[in-house]
Amino acid sequence: MALALTSILQCPICGFKRGEHMPADACVRLYFCTRCGAQLRPRPGDCCVFCSYGSSKCPPVQAKALSD
């Protein structure tokens, strides 16, 4: 099964959704909403903004789940 490299991020402040590319080998810890400018950071226990606010978990987390 291939890893998803795109995810739809949804801003928890204004609800705006935007498709974004996820790096295959890194976790994104800061993202700025393009509509309202909110700074999104991971929720406690999540490694990145994609794991907290995205439609897909980040590739490193996906890869770990596949290997378990």
PDBQT receptor file of N, H, CA, C and O in Angstrom, charges set to zero:
ATOM      1  N   MET A   1       0.844  -1.182   0.000  1.00  0.00    +0.000 N 
ATOM      2  CA  MET A   1       0.000   0.000   0.000  1.00  0.00    +0.000 C 
ATOM      3  C   MET A   1       0.891   1.248   0.000  1.00  0.00    +0.000 C 
ATOM      4  O   MET A   1       1.823   1.341   0.799  1.00  0.00    +0.000 OA
ATOM      5  N   ALA A   2       0.616   2.186  -0.873  1.00  0.00    +0.000 N 
ATOM      6  H   ALA A   2      -0.141   2.111  -1.523  1.00  0.00    +0.000 HD
ATOM      7  CA  ALA A   2       1.412   3.409  -0.989  1.00  0.00    +0.000 C 
ATOM      8  C   ALA A   2       1.019   4.417   0.086  1.00  0.00    +0.000 C 
ATOM      9  O   ALA A   2      -0.123   4.453   0.545  1.00  0.00    +0.000 OA
ATOM     10  N   LEU A   3       1.981   5.221   0.468  1.00  0.00    +0.000 N 
ATOM     11  H   LEU A   3       2.909   5.191   0.095  1.00  0.00    +0.000 HD
ATOM     12  CA  LEU A   3       1.718   6.268   1.445  1.00  0.00    +0.000 C 
ATOM     13  C   LEU A   3       1.028   7.449   0.771  1.00  0.00    +0.000 C 
ATOM     14  O   LEU A   3       1.369   7.817  -0.353  1.00  0.00    +0.000 OA
ATOM     15  N   ALA A   4       0.065   8.035   1.459  1.00  0.00    +0.000 N 
ATOM     16  H   ALA A   4      -0.212   7.736   2.372  1.00  0.00    +0.000 HD
ATOM     17  CA  ALA A   4      -0.584   9.257   0.967  1.00  0.00    +0.000 C 
ATOM     18  C   ALA A   4       0.379  10.419   1.170  1.00  0.00    +0.000 C 
ATOM     19  O   ALA A   4       0.938  10.584   2.254  1.00  0.00    +0.000 OA
ATOM     20  N   LEU A   5       0.570  11.215   0.142  1.00  0.00    +0.000 N 
ATOM     21  H   LEU A   5       0.116  11.081  -0.739  1.00  0.00    +0.000 HD
ATOM     22  CA  LEU A   5       1.469  12.365   0.237  1.00  0.00    +0.000 C 
ATOM     23  C   LEU A   5       0.731  13.694   0.161  1.00  0.00    +0.000 C 
ATOM     24  O   LEU A   5       1.358  14.753   0.137  1.00  0.00    +0.000 OA
ATOM     25  N   THR A   6      -0.594  13.644   0.124  1.00  0.00    +0.000 N 
ATOM     26  H   THR A   6      -1.103  12.783   0.144  1.00  0.00    +0.000 HD
ATOM     27  CA  THR A   6      -1.402  14.857   0.191  1.00  0.00    +0.000 C 
ATOM     28  C   THR A   6      -2.446  14.686   1.284  1.00  0.00    +0.000 C 
ATOM     29  O   THR A   6      -2.870  13.571   1.589  1.00  0.00    +0.000 OA
ATOM     30  N   SER A   7      -2.842  15.781   1.854  1.00  0.00    +0.000 N 
ATOM     31  H   SER A   7      -2.497  16.686   1.607  1.00  0.00    +0.000 HD
ATOM     32  CA  SER A   7      -3.836  15.772   2.918  1.00  0.00    +0.000 C 
ATOM     33  C   SER A   7      -4.611  17.078   2.844  1.00  0.00    +0.000 C 
ATOM     34  O   SER A   7      -4.078  18.104   2.423  1.00  0.00    +0.000 OA
ATOM     35  N   ILE A   8      -5.851  17.034   3.247  1.00  0.00    +0.000 N 
ATOM     36  H   ILE A   8      -6.284  16.200   3.589  1.00  0.00    +0.000 HD
ATOM     37  CA  ILE A   8      -6.663  18.249   3.311  1.00  0.00    +0.000 C 
ATOM     38  C   ILE A   8      -6.642  18.737   4.755  1.00  0.00    +0.000 C 
ATOM     39  O   ILE A   8      -7.193  18.097   5.650  1.00  0.00    +0.000 OA
ATOM     40  N   LEU A   9      -6.000  19.872   4.962  1.00  0.00    +0.000 N 
ATOM     41  H   LEU A   9      -5.552  20.392   4.235  1.00  0.00    +0.000 HD
ATOM     42  CA  LEU A   9      -5.952  20.477   6.289  1.00  0.00    +0.000 C 
ATOM     43  C   LEU A   9      -7.189  21.341   6.491  1.00  0.00    +0.000 C 
ATOM     44  O   LEU A   9      -7.593  22.083   5.596  1.00  0.00    +0.000 OA
ATOM     45  N   GLN A  10      -7.791  21.236   7.684  1.00  0.00    +0.000 N 
ATOM     46  H   GLN A  10      -7.462  20.633   8.411  1.00  0.00    +0.000 HD
ATOM     47  CA  GLN A  10      -8.939  22.074   8.014  1.00  0.00    +0.000 C 
ATOM     48  C   GLN A  10      -8.589  22.922   9.225  1.00  0.00    +0.000 C 
ATOM     49  O   GLN A  10      -8.255  22.400  10.289  1.00  0.00    +0.000 OA
ATOM     50  N   CYS A  11      -8.669  24.226   9.053  1.00  0.00    +0.000 N 
ATOM     51  H   CYS A  11      -8.941  24.650   8.189  1.00  0.00    +0.000 HD
ATOM     52  CA  CYS A  11      -8.378  25.157  10.138  1.00  0.00    +0.000 C 
ATOM     53  C   CYS A  11      -9.446  25.007  11.231  1.00  0.00    +0.000 C 
ATOM     54  O   CYS A  11     -10.639  25.084  10.939  1.00  0.00    +0.000 OA
ATOM     55  N   PRO A  12      -9.029  24.795  12.482  1.00  0.00    +0.000 N 
ATOM     56  CA  PRO A  12     -10.008  24.668  13.562  1.00  0.00    +0.000 C 
ATOM     57  C   PRO A  12     -10.633  26.007  13.961  1.00  0.00    +0.000 C 
ATOM     58  O   PRO A  12     -11.627  26.038  14.687  1.00  0.00    +0.000 OA
ATOM     59  N   ILE A  13     -10.054  27.107  13.488  1.00  0.00    +0.000 N 
ATOM     60  H   ILE A  13      -9.247  27.082  12.899  1.00  0.00    +0.000 HD
ATOM     61  CA  ILE A  13     -10.569  28.437  13.828  1.00  0.00    +0.000 C 
ATOM     62  C   ILE A  13     -11.672  28.867  12.862  1.00  0.00    +0.000 C 
ATOM     63  O   ILE A  13     -12.767  29.234  13.290  1.00  0.00    +0.000 OA
ATOM     64  N   CYS A  14     -11.384  28.821  11.557  1.00  0.00    +0.000 N 
ATOM     65  H   CYS A  14     -10.495  28.523  11.210  1.00  0.00    +0.000 HD
ATOM     66  CA  CYS A  14     -12.353  29.332  10.574  1.00  0.00    +0.000 C 
ATOM     67  C   CYS A  14     -12.992  28.234   9.719  1.00  0.00    +0.000 C 
ATOM     68  O   CYS A  14     -13.941  28.504   8.983  1.00  0.00    +0.000 OA
ATOM     69  N   GLY A  15     -12.483  26.999   9.807  1.00  0.00    +0.000 N 
ATOM     70  H   GLY A  15     -11.712  26.780  10.405  1.00  0.00    +0.000 HD
ATOM     71  CA  GLY A  15     -13.064  25.893   9.054  1.00  0.00    +0.000 C 
ATOM     72  C   GLY A  15     -12.587  25.771   7.617  1.00  0.00    +0.000 C 
ATOM     73  O   GLY A  15     -13.024  24.869   6.903  1.00  0.00    +0.000 OA
ATOM     74  N   PHE A  16     -11.700  26.660   7.174  1.00  0.00    +0.000 N 
ATOM     75  H   PHE A  16     -11.345  27.394   7.754  1.00  0.00    +0.000 HD
ATOM     76  CA  PHE A  16     -11.200  26.629   5.798  1.00  0.00    +0.000 C 
ATOM     77  C   PHE A  16     -10.419  25.345   5.550  1.00  0.00    +0.000 C 
ATOM     78  O   PHE A  16      -9.632  24.913   6.392  1.00  0.00    +0.000 OA
ATOM     79  N   LYS A  17     -10.643  24.738   4.385  1.00  0.00    +0.000 N 
ATOM     80  H   LYS A  17     -11.282  25.089   3.700  1.00  0.00    +0.000 HD
ATOM     81  CA  LYS A  17      -9.950  23.506   4.005  1.00  0.00    +0.000 C 
ATOM     82  C   LYS A  17      -9.051  23.775   2.809  1.00  0.00    +0.000 C 
ATOM     83  O   LYS A  17      -9.418  24.494   1.880  1.00  0.00    +0.000 OA
ATOM     84  N   ARG A  18      -7.852  23.175   2.855  1.00  0.00    +0.000 N 
ATOM     85  H   ARG A  18      -7.554  22.591   3.610  1.00  0.00    +0.000 HD
ATOM     86  CA  ARG A  18      -6.915  23.339   1.749  1.00  0.00    +0.000 C 
ATOM     87  C   ARG A  18      -6.075  22.075   1.609  1.00  0.00    +0.000 C 
ATOM     88  O   ARG A  18      -5.555  21.552   2.595  1.00  0.00    +0.000 OA
ATOM     89  N   GLY A  19      -5.947  21.593   0.387  1.00  0.00    +0.000 N 
ATOM     90  H   GLY A  19      -6.369  22.018  -0.414  1.00  0.00    +0.000 HD
ATOM     91  CA  GLY A  19      -5.089  20.452   0.107  1.00  0.00    +0.000 C 
ATOM     92  C   GLY A  19      -3.632  20.864   0.160  1.00  0.00    +0.000 C 
ATOM     93  O   GLY A  19      -3.250  21.890  -0.403  1.00  0.00    +0.000 OA
ATOM     94  N   GLU A  20      -2.821  20.071   0.831  1.00  0.00    +0.000 N 
ATOM     95  H   GLU A  20      -3.132  19.237   1.288  1.00  0.00    +0.000 HD
ATOM     96  CA  GLU A  20      -1.394  20.371   0.972  1.00  0.00    +0.000 C 
ATOM     97  C   GLU A  20      -0.570  19.109   0.746  1.00  0.00    +0.000 C 
ATOM     98  O   GLU A  20      -1.007  17.999   1.047  1.00  0.00    +0.000 OA
ATOM     99  N   HIS A  21       0.633  19.307   0.209  1.00  0.00    +0.000 N 
ATOM    100  H   HIS A  21       0.987  20.210  -0.036  1.00  0.00    +0.000 HD
ATOM    101  CA  HIS A  21       1.594  18.223   0.038  1.00  0.00    +0.000 C 
ATOM    102  C   HIS A  21       2.271  17.966   1.384  1.00  0.00    +0.000 C 
ATOM    103  O   HIS A  21       2.622  18.907   2.096  1.00  0.00    +0.000 OA
ATOM    104  N   MET A  22       2.452  16.687   1.731  1.00  0.00    +0.000 N 
ATOM    105  H   MET A  22       2.167  15.923   1.152  1.00  0.00    +0.000 HD
ATOM    106  CA  MET A  22       3.142  16.334   2.966  1.00  0.00    +0.000 C 
ATOM    107  C   MET A  22       4.543  15.834   2.634  1.00  0.00    +0.000 C 
ATOM    108  O   MET A  22       4.692  14.996   1.745  1.00  0.00    +0.000 OA
ATOM    109  N   PRO A  23       5.570  16.321   3.320  1.00  0.00    +0.000 N 
ATOM    110  CA  PRO A  23       6.908  15.788   3.092  1.00  0.00    +0.000 C 
ATOM    111  C   PRO A  23       6.961  14.327   3.534  1.00  0.00    +0.000 C 
ATOM    112  O   PRO A  23       6.377  13.957   4.552  1.00  0.00    +0.000 OA
ATOM    113  N   ALA A  24       7.662  13.506   2.765  1.00  0.00    +0.000 N 
ATOM    114  H   ALA A  24       8.137  13.806   1.938  1.00  0.00    +0.000 HD
ATOM    115  CA  ALA A  24       7.717  12.068   3.047  1.00  0.00    +0.000 C 
ATOM    116  C   ALA A  24       8.567  11.736   4.263  1.00  0.00    +0.000 C 
ATOM    117  O   ALA A  24       8.385  10.682   4.872  1.00  0.00    +0.000 OA
ATOM    118  N   ASP A  25       9.488  12.613   4.625  1.00  0.00    +0.000 N 
ATOM    119  H   ASP A  25       9.635  13.469   4.131  1.00  0.00    +0.000 HD
ATOM    120  CA  ASP A  25      10.450  12.267   5.670  1.00  0.00    +0.000 C 
ATOM    121  C   ASP A  25      10.521  13.278   6.814  1.00  0.00    +0.000 C 
ATOM    122  O   ASP A  25      11.527  13.340   7.521  1.00  0.00    +0.000 OA
ATOM    123  N   ALA A  26       9.477  14.057   7.001  1.00  0.00    +0.000 N 
ATOM    124  H   ALA A  26       8.659  14.006   6.427  1.00  0.00    +0.000 HD
ATOM    125  CA  ALA A  26       9.505  15.069   8.063  1.00  0.00    +0.000 C 
ATOM    126  C   ALA A  26       8.093  15.348   8.556  1.00  0.00    +0.000 C 
ATOM    127  O   ALA A  26       7.110  15.086   7.862  1.00  0.00    +0.000 OA
ATOM    128  N   CYS A  27       8.013  15.882   9.761  1.00  0.00    +0.000 N 
ATOM    129  H   CYS A  27       8.811  16.095  10.325  1.00  0.00    +0.000 HD
ATOM    130  CA  CYS A  27       6.730  16.284  10.336  1.00  0.00    +0.000 C 
ATOM    131  C   CYS A  27       6.649  17.812  10.344  1.00  0.00    +0.000 C 
ATOM    132  O   CYS A  27       7.587  18.484  10.773  1.00  0.00    +0.000 OA
ATOM    133  N   VAL A  28       5.544  18.349   9.877  1.00  0.00    +0.000 N 
ATOM    134  H   VAL A  28       4.782  17.803   9.528  1.00  0.00    +0.000 HD
ATOM    135  CA  VAL A  28       5.335  19.803   9.821  1.00  0.00    +0.000 C 
ATOM    136  C   VAL A  28       4.702  20.246  11.139  1.00  0.00    +0.000 C 
ATOM    137  O   VAL A  28       3.584  19.849  11.468  1.00  0.00    +0.000 OA
ATOM    138  N   ARG A  29       5.426  21.065  11.881  1.00  0.00    +0.000 N 
ATOM    139  H   ARG A  29       6.334  21.387  11.614  1.00  0.00    +0.000 HD
ATOM    140  CA  ARG A  29       4.966  21.454  13.213  1.00  0.00    +0.000 C 
ATOM    141  C   ARG A  29       4.321  22.836  13.265  1.00  0.00    +0.000 C 
ATOM    142  O   ARG A  29       3.798  23.231  14.307  1.00  0.00    +0.000 OA
ATOM    143  N   LEU A  30       4.350  23.573  12.160  1.00  0.00    +0.000 N 
ATOM    144  H   LEU A  30       4.776  23.252  11.313  1.00  0.00    +0.000 HD
ATOM    145  CA  LEU A  30       3.726  24.897  12.129  1.00  0.00    +0.000 C 
ATOM    146  C   LEU A  30       3.130  25.122  10.749  1.00  0.00    +0.000 C 
ATOM    147  O   LEU A  30       3.775  24.883   9.728  1.00  0.00    +0.000 OA
ATOM    148  N   TYR A  31       1.884  25.589  10.739  1.00  0.00    +0.000 N 
ATOM    149  H   TYR A  31       1.361  25.784  11.568  1.00  0.00    +0.000 HD
ATOM    150  CA  TYR A  31       1.186  25.858   9.479  1.00  0.00    +0.000 C 
ATOM    151  C   TYR A  31       0.331  27.095   9.695  1.00  0.00    +0.000 C 
ATOM    152  O   TYR A  31      -0.300  27.247  10.741  1.00  0.00    +0.000 OA
ATOM    153  N   PHE A  32       0.311  27.978   8.704  1.00  0.00    +0.000 N 
ATOM    154  H   PHE A  32       0.824  27.855   7.854  1.00  0.00    +0.000 HD
ATOM    155  CA  PHE A  32      -0.507  29.187   8.772  1.00  0.00    +0.000 C 
ATOM    156  C   PHE A  32      -1.718  29.024   7.860  1.00  0.00    +0.000 C 
ATOM    157  O   PHE A  32      -1.563  28.740   6.673  1.00  0.00    +0.000 OA
ATOM    158  N   CYS A  33      -2.922  29.201   8.404  1.00  0.00    +0.000 N 
ATOM    159  H   CYS A  33      -3.048  29.431   9.369  1.00  0.00    +0.000 HD
ATOM    160  CA  CYS A  33      -4.139  29.139   7.601  1.00  0.00    +0.000 C 
ATOM    161  C   CYS A  33      -4.097  30.257   6.565  1.00  0.00    +0.000 C 
ATOM    162  O   CYS A  33      -3.826  31.412   6.893  1.00  0.00    +0.000 OA
ATOM    163  N   THR A  34      -4.366  29.901   5.318  1.00  0.00    +0.000 N 
ATOM    164  H   THR A  34      -4.586  28.963   5.052  1.00  0.00    +0.000 HD
ATOM    165  CA  THR A  34      -4.311  30.902   4.253  1.00  0.00    +0.000 C 
ATOM    166  C   THR A  34      -5.534  31.815   4.243  1.00  0.00    +0.000 C 
ATOM    167  O   THR A  34      -5.528  32.834   3.553  1.00  0.00    +0.000 OA
ATOM    168  N   ARG A  35      -6.573  31.476   4.986  1.00  0.00    +0.000 N 
ATOM    169  H   ARG A  35      -6.577  30.648   5.547  1.00  0.00    +0.000 HD
ATOM    170  CA  ARG A  35      -7.747  32.350   5.054  1.00  0.00    +0.000 C 
ATOM    171  C   ARG A  35      -7.674  33.311   6.240  1.00  0.00    +0.000 C 
ATOM    172  O   ARG A  35      -7.748  34.526   6.061  1.00  0.00    +0.000 OA
ATOM    173  N   CYS A  36      -7.530  32.773   7.440  1.00  0.00    +0.000 N 
ATOM    174  H   CYS A  36      -7.470  31.786   7.585  1.00  0.00    +0.000 HD
ATOM    175  CA  CYS A  36      -7.593  33.643   8.626  1.00  0.00    +0.000 C 
ATOM    176  C   CYS A  36      -6.227  33.942   9.238  1.00  0.00    +0.000 C 
ATOM    177  O   CYS A  36      -6.125  34.800  10.114  1.00  0.00    +0.000 OA
ATOM    178  N   GLY A  37      -5.177  33.253   8.793  1.00  0.00    +0.000 N 
ATOM    179  H   GLY A  37      -5.260  32.556   8.081  1.00  0.00    +0.000 HD
ATOM    180  CA  GLY A  37      -3.834  33.509   9.298  1.00  0.00    +0.000 C 
ATOM    181  C   GLY A  37      -3.497  32.826  10.613  1.00  0.00    +0.000 C 
ATOM    182  O   GLY A  37      -2.418  33.046  11.163  1.00  0.00    +0.000 OA
ATOM    183  N   ALA A  38      -4.405  31.998  11.127  1.00  0.00    +0.000 N 
ATOM    184  H   ALA A  38      -5.282  31.820  10.681  1.00  0.00    +0.000 HD
ATOM    185  CA  ALA A  38      -4.144  31.316  12.396  1.00  0.00    +0.000 C 
ATOM    186  C   ALA A  38      -2.902  30.434  12.286  1.00  0.00    +0.000 C 
ATOM    187  O   ALA A  38      -2.654  29.812  11.253  1.00  0.00    +0.000 OA
ATOM    188  N   GLN A  39      -2.128  30.392  13.369  1.00  0.00    +0.000 N 
ATOM    189  H   GLN A  39      -2.330  30.897  14.209  1.00  0.00    +0.000 HD
ATOM    190  CA  GLN A  39      -0.973  29.508  13.445  1.00  0.00    +0.000 C 
ATOM    191  C   GLN A  39      -1.440  28.172  13.997  1.00  0.00    +0.000 C 
ATOM    192  O   GLN A  39      -1.876  28.089  15.145  1.00  0.00    +0.000 OA
ATOM    193  N   LEU A  40      -1.350  27.136  13.191  1.00  0.00    +0.000 N 
ATOM    194  H   LEU A  40      -0.996  27.203  12.258  1.00  0.00    +0.000 HD
ATOM    195  CA  LEU A  40      -1.742  25.805  13.639  1.00  0.00    +0.000 C 
ATOM    196  C   LEU A  40      -0.509  25.055  14.110  1.00  0.00    +0.000 C 
ATOM    197  O   LEU A  40       0.516  25.022  13.428  1.00  0.00    +0.000 OA
ATOM    198  N   ARG A  41      -0.620  24.464  15.265  1.00  0.00    +0.000 N 
ATOM    199  H   ARG A  41      -1.452  24.491  15.819  1.00  0.00    +0.000 HD
ATOM    200  CA  ARG A  41       0.437  23.627  15.837  1.00  0.00    +0.000 C 
ATOM    201  C   ARG A  41      -0.186  22.286  16.199  1.00  0.00    +0.000 C 
ATOM    202  O   ARG A  41      -1.399  22.203  16.388  1.00  0.00    +0.000 OA
ATOM    203  N   PRO A  42       0.618  21.241  16.297  1.00  0.00    +0.000 N 
ATOM    204  CA  PRO A  42       0.053  19.926  16.619  1.00  0.00    +0.000 C 
ATOM    205  C   PRO A  42      -0.651  19.925  17.973  1.00  0.00    +0.000 C 
ATOM    206  O   PRO A  42      -0.241  20.615  18.906  1.00  0.00    +0.000 OA
ATOM    207  N   ARG A  43      -1.710  19.142  18.057  1.00  0.00    +0.000 N 
ATOM    208  H   ARG A  43      -2.044  18.582  17.299  1.00  0.00    +0.000 HD
ATOM    209  CA  ARG A  43      -2.378  18.931  19.339  1.00  0.00    +0.000 C 
ATOM    210  C   ARG A  43      -1.458  18.076  20.212  1.00  0.00    +0.000 C 
ATOM    211  O   ARG A  43      -0.607  17.360  19.684  1.00  0.00    +0.000 OA
ATOM    212  N   PRO A  44      -1.611  18.137  21.530  1.00  0.00    +0.000 N 
ATOM    213  CA  PRO A  44      -0.789  17.291  22.407  1.00  0.00    +0.000 C 
ATOM    214  C   PRO A  44      -0.910  15.818  22.005  1.00  0.00    +0.000 C 
ATOM    215  O   PRO A  44      -2.012  15.300  21.823  1.00  0.00    +0.000 OA
ATOM    216  N   GLY A  45       0.230  15.162  21.872  1.00  0.00    +0.000 N 
ATOM    217  H   GLY A  45       1.125  15.583  22.020  1.00  0.00    +0.000 HD
ATOM    218  CA  GLY A  45       0.260  13.753  21.502  1.00  0.00    +0.000 C 
ATOM    219  C   GLY A  45       0.412  13.504  20.017  1.00  0.00    +0.000 C 
ATOM    220  O   GLY A  45       0.720  12.382  19.615  1.00  0.00    +0.000 OA
ATOM    221  N   ASP A  46       0.205  14.520  19.187  1.00  0.00    +0.000 N 
ATOM    222  H   ASP A  46      -0.046  15.431  19.513  1.00  0.00    +0.000 HD
ATOM    223  CA  ASP A  46       0.385  14.388  17.732  1.00  0.00    +0.000 C 
ATOM    224  C   ASP A  46       1.752  14.942  17.348  1.00  0.00    +0.000 C 
ATOM    225  O   ASP A  46       2.277  15.849  17.993  1.00  0.00    +0.000 OA
ATOM    226  N   CYS A  47       2.323  14.370  16.268  1.00  0.00    +0.000 N 
ATOM    227  H   CYS A  47       1.897  13.634  15.744  1.00  0.00    +0.000 HD
ATOM    228  CA  CYS A  47       3.664  14.807  15.864  1.00  0.00    +0.000 C 
ATOM    229  C   CYS A  47       3.636  16.032  14.965  1.00  0.00    +0.000 C 
ATOM    230  O   CYS A  47       4.627  16.757  14.887  1.00  0.00    +0.000 OA
ATOM    231  N   CYS A  48       2.512  16.281  14.278  1.00  0.00    +0.000 N 
ATOM    232  H   CYS A  48       1.706  15.692  14.342  1.00  0.00    +0.000 HD
ATOM    233  CA  CYS A  48       2.501  17.369  13.302  1.00  0.00    +0.000 C 
ATOM    234  C   CYS A  48       1.078  17.864  13.043  1.00  0.00    +0.000 C 
ATOM    235  O   CYS A  48       0.105  17.297  13.542  1.00  0.00    +0.000 OA
ATOM    236  N   VAL A  49       0.980  18.929  12.255  1.00  0.00    +0.000 N 
ATOM    237  H   VAL A  49       1.770  19.389  11.849  1.00  0.00    +0.000 HD
ATOM    238  CA  VAL A  49      -0.328  19.509  11.955  1.00  0.00    +0.000 C 
ATOM    239  C   VAL A  49      -1.184  18.583  11.096  1.00  0.00    +0.000 C 
ATOM    240  O   VAL A  49      -2.410  18.617  11.199  1.00  0.00    +0.000 OA
ATOM    241  N   PHE A  50      -0.566  17.756  10.252  1.00  0.00    +0.000 N 
ATOM    242  H   PHE A  50       0.430  17.728  10.168  1.00  0.00    +0.000 HD
ATOM    243  CA  PHE A  50      -1.348  16.831   9.430  1.00  0.00    +0.000 C 
ATOM    244  C   PHE A  50      -2.025  15.771  10.301  1.00  0.00    +0.000 C 
ATOM    245  O   PHE A  50      -3.164  15.385  10.039  1.00  0.00    +0.000 OA
ATOM    246  N   CYS A  51      -1.323  15.300  11.336  1.00  0.00    +0.000 N 
ATOM    247  H   CYS A  51      -0.398  15.613  11.549  1.00  0.00    +0.000 HD
ATOM    248  CA  CYS A  51      -1.917  14.310  12.234  1.00  0.00    +0.000 C 
ATOM    249  C   CYS A  51      -3.043  14.917  13.067  1.00  0.00    +0.000 C 
ATOM    250  O   CYS A  51      -3.971  14.213  13.464  1.00  0.00    +0.000 OA
ATOM    251  N   SER A  52      -2.966  16.217  13.332  1.00  0.00    +0.000 N 
ATOM    252  H   SER A  52      -2.212  16.790  13.009  1.00  0.00    +0.000 HD
ATOM    253  CA  SER A  52      -3.992  16.890  14.132  1.00  0.00    +0.000 C 
ATOM    254  C   SER A  52      -5.174  17.390  13.314  1.00  0.00    +0.000 C 
ATOM    255  O   SER A  52      -6.319  17.256  13.745  1.00  0.00    +0.000 OA
ATOM    256  N   TYR A  53      -4.918  17.964  12.138  1.00  0.00    +0.000 N 
ATOM    257  H   TYR A  53      -3.987  18.073  11.788  1.00  0.00    +0.000 HD
ATOM    258  CA  TYR A  53      -5.968  18.670  11.400  1.00  0.00    +0.000 C 
ATOM    259  C   TYR A  53      -6.168  18.179   9.974  1.00  0.00    +0.000 C 
ATOM    260  O   TYR A  53      -6.983  18.738   9.240  1.00  0.00    +0.000 OA
ATOM    261  N   GLY A  54      -5.442  17.147   9.571  1.00  0.00    +0.000 N 
ATOM    262  H   GLY A  54      -4.780  16.693  10.167  1.00  0.00    +0.000 HD
ATOM    263  CA  GLY A  54      -5.503  16.691   8.188  1.00  0.00    +0.000 C 
ATOM    264  C   GLY A  54      -6.425  15.510   7.960  1.00  0.00    +0.000 C 
ATOM    265  O   GLY A  54      -6.837  14.828   8.898  1.00  0.00    +0.000 OA
ATOM    266  N   SER A  55      -6.737  15.285   6.699  1.00  0.00    +0.000 N 
ATOM    267  H   SER A  55      -6.403  15.839   5.937  1.00  0.00    +0.000 HD
ATOM    268  CA  SER A  55      -7.560  14.140   6.311  1.00  0.00    +0.000 C 
ATOM    269  C   SER A  55      -6.741  12.852   6.287  1.00  0.00    +0.000 C 
ATOM    270  O   SER A  55      -7.307  11.759   6.282  1.00  0.00    +0.000 OA
ATOM    271  N   SER A  56      -5.415  12.972   6.272  1.00  0.00    +0.000 N 
ATOM    272  H   SER A  56      -4.955  13.860   6.276  1.00  0.00    +0.000 HD
ATOM    273  CA  SER A  56      -4.500  11.830   6.317  1.00  0.00    +0.000 C 
ATOM    274  C   SER A  56      -3.406  12.129   7.326  1.00  0.00    +0.000 C 
ATOM    275  O   SER A  56      -2.969  13.271   7.462  1.00  0.00    +0.000 OA
ATOM    276  N   LYS A  57      -2.967  11.097   8.031  1.00  0.00    +0.000 N 
ATOM    277  H   LYS A  57      -3.323  10.169   7.920  1.00  0.00    +0.000 HD
ATOM    278  CA  LYS A  57      -1.818  11.241   8.922  1.00  0.00    +0.000 C 
ATOM    279  C   LYS A  57      -0.571  11.467   8.073  1.00  0.00    +0.000 C 
ATOM    280  O   LYS A  57      -0.574  11.168   6.879  1.00  0.00    +0.000 OA
ATOM    281  N   CYS A  58       0.487  11.988   8.672  1.00  0.00    +0.000 N 
ATOM    282  H   CYS A  58       0.490  12.231   9.642  1.00  0.00    +0.000 HD
ATOM    283  CA  CYS A  58       1.724  12.259   7.936  1.00  0.00    +0.000 C 
ATOM    284  C   CYS A  58       2.391  10.949   7.505  1.00  0.00    +0.000 C 
ATOM    285  O   CYS A  58       2.170   9.910   8.126  1.00  0.00    +0.000 OA
ATOM    286  N   PRO A  59       3.210  10.993   6.441  1.00  0.00    +0.000 N 
ATOM    287  CA  PRO A  59       3.863   9.783   5.939  1.00  0.00    +0.000 C 
ATOM    288  C   PRO A  59       4.679   9.010   6.981  1.00  0.00    +0.000 C 
ATOM    289  O   PRO A  59       4.607   7.781   6.979  1.00  0.00    +0.000 OA
ATOM    290  N   PRO A  60       5.456   9.652   7.876  1.00  0.00    +0.000 N 
ATOM    291  CA  PRO A  60       6.168   8.853   8.874  1.00  0.00    +0.000 C 
ATOM    292  C   PRO A  60       5.223   8.045   9.770  1.00  0.00    +0.000 C 
ATOM    293  O   PRO A  60       5.532   6.904  10.114  1.00  0.00    +0.000 OA
ATOM    294  N   VAL A  61       4.094   8.609  10.146  1.00  0.00    +0.000 N 
ATOM    295  H   VAL A  61       3.843   9.536   9.867  1.00  0.00    +0.000 HD
ATOM    296  CA  VAL A  61       3.118   7.887  10.972  1.00  0.00    +0.000 C 
ATOM    297  C   VAL A  61       2.449   6.784  10.151  1.00  0.00    +0.000 C 
ATOM    298  O   VAL A  61       2.223   5.686  10.660  1.00  0.00    +0.000 OA
ATOM    299  N   GLN A  62       2.131   7.064   8.887  1.00  0.00    +0.000 N 
ATOM    300  H   GLN A  62       2.314   7.956   8.473  1.00  0.00    +0.000 HD
ATOM    301  CA  GLN A  62       1.565   6.034   8.012  1.00  0.00    +0.000 C 
ATOM    302  C   GLN A  62       2.531   4.861   7.870  1.00  0.00    +0.000 C 
ATOM    303  O   GLN A  62       2.120   3.703   7.958  1.00  0.00    +0.000 OA
ATOM    304  N   ALA A  63       3.817   5.156   7.651  1.00  0.00    +0.000 N 
ATOM    305  H   ALA A  63       4.150   6.096   7.580  1.00  0.00    +0.000 HD
ATOM    306  CA  ALA A  63       4.822   4.103   7.471  1.00  0.00    +0.000 C 
ATOM    307  C   ALA A  63       4.956   3.255   8.728  1.00  0.00    +0.000 C 
ATOM    308  O   ALA A  63       5.083   2.034   8.644  1.00  0.00    +0.000 OA
ATOM    309  N   LYS A  64       4.929   3.895   9.889  1.00  0.00    +0.000 N 
ATOM    310  H   LYS A  64       4.826   4.887   9.958  1.00  0.00    +0.000 HD
ATOM    311  CA  LYS A  64       5.013   3.152  11.149  1.00  0.00    +0.000 C 
ATOM    312  C   LYS A  64       3.816   2.234  11.313  1.00  0.00    +0.000 C 
ATOM    313  O   LYS A  64       3.969   1.092  11.745  1.00  0.00    +0.000 OA
ATOM    314  N   ALA A  65       2.621   2.715  10.973  1.00  0.00    +0.000 N 
ATOM    315  H   ALA A  65       2.496   3.643  10.622  1.00  0.00    +0.000 HD
ATOM    316  CA  ALA A  65       1.410   1.898  11.087  1.00  0.00    +0.000 C 
ATOM    317  C   ALA A  65       1.471   0.692  10.153  1.00  0.00    +0.000 C 
ATOM    318  O   ALA A  65       1.000  -0.389  10.507  1.00  0.00    +0.000 OA
ATOM    319  N   LEU A  66       2.046   0.868   8.963  1.00  0.00    +0.000 N 
ATOM    320  H   LEU A  66       2.428   1.747   8.676  1.00  0.00    +0.000 HD
ATOM    321  CA  LEU A  66       2.162  -0.246   8.018  1.00  0.00    +0.000 C 
ATOM    322  C   LEU A  66       3.157  -1.295   8.492  1.00  0.00    +0.000 C 
ATOM    323  O   LEU A  66       3.003  -2.479   8.192  1.00  0.00    +0.000 OA
ATOM    324  N   SER A  67       4.179  -0.867   9.231  1.00  0.00    +0.000 N 
ATOM    325  H   SER A  67       4.305   0.095   9.474  1.00  0.00    +0.000 HD
ATOM    326  CA  SER A  67       5.207  -1.809   9.680  1.00  0.00    +0.000 C 
ATOM    327  C   SER A  67       4.811  -2.539  10.955  1.00  0.00    +0.000 C 
ATOM    328  O   SER A  67       5.407  -3.563  11.289  1.00  0.00    +0.000 OA
ATOM    329  N   ASP A  68       3.820  -2.032  11.670  1.00  0.00    +0.000 N 
ATOM    330  H   ASP A  68       3.336  -1.200  11.399  1.00  0.00    +0.000 HD
ATOM    331  CA  ASP A  68       3.368  -2.687  12.919  1.00  0.00    +0.000 C 
ATOM    332  C   ASP A  68       2.553  -3.925  12.647  1.00  0.00    +0.000 C 
ATOM    333  O   ASP A  68       2.103  -4.586  13.583  1.00  0.00    +0.000 OA
TER     334      ASP A  68
